[in-house]
Amino acid sequence: MFNHLGKLAAASAVVLAAGAAQAQDFPAKPVTWIVPYTPGGITDTRSRLIADEFGKALGQTVVVENKPGAGGTLGLEYVARADADGYTIIYGTLGTLAAAPSLYEDLRYDSLADFEPVHMMGSSPNTVIAYKDTPYSTPEELIAYAKEHPGEVTVGLAGIGTGTHLASELFANAAGIELLQVPYKGSAPMLNDLIAGRLDVAFDYPVSTLGHVQSGSVKVLGVTSAERLALFPDAPTMTEAGLPEAETGSWSGIFVPAGTPPERVEILADAFATAMESDAVKDAFDKVQSEIWMMRGQEMKDHVSAEQDRWSQIIESAGIEKR
């Protein structure tokens, strides 16, 4: 009996020692952060800002790599099949993890089974913006115009299934209007067309729209936050516009392939938490009124699961068909 217990203790010690050694050796090379959208948009610029602080805390370079396509799902598919060694992480969002299962027929990943949550980034509201010369300047005026011209008002989508796409669907459904959807591979090309007058309206985050609003290239009609934003004090909320059900925000976080050693996930989470608490990241989030969420582990996994259930119901009730 003593020999048996002794062998078990020795085996446990070996496992613990191996885990500790693995943790001490990690990371021994640069970590690749996959951003599933085009360069220049909020996910790209925000990732590069955080990656700098993340790398400092990790003691290793964090390389941001863009893999856009299919509303961000191509990047998620890529990481779901990557080596589960902690060296590949993905920028996961409400759109790619919570809504995508209800939007795509042939989704090649399982949001809950194929990824391990590392740490949340935060949440951001949407702004409803329009080309500067459109004949409407408020949500109510846009709705009235769209009802008089059904299917003629174009709305840009920064990708099918993205948080901004879902915000536009909620708005149109709540208002009872028909908008002509124009999909893009990211926020940057969508905004370029909006500024040029090739697009009528779009939903995007304050960090992406602020500079264009300030320059007069586009105008902001409203915001999807519960309260008015200090950045756009004259822009009404959806509730003020009579559309409380169109109130929404988009969250994001980082994930690794399922099966990544827990000790490596913890190392990544600790370093990411340090990055999110840095002055550089806090200031950047504050400037565009985005919230930082210090969520990780099981709490984060439960959040993704609950959001998947929530958006499945919203998408079904809105009558959005799978693609």
PyMOL commands that set and color helices and strands:
alter all, ss='L'
color gray80, all
select helices_A, chain A and resi 2-25+42-58+70-80+94-103+139-148+163-175+187-195+206-215+244-246+262-276+279-287+297-318
alter helices_A, ss='H'
color red, helices_A
select strands_A, chain A and resi 31-35+62-66+88-93+115-125+127-131+154-157+180-183+201-204+218-223+249-257+291-292
alter strands_A, ss='S'
color yellow, strands_A
deselect
rebuild
show_as cartoon
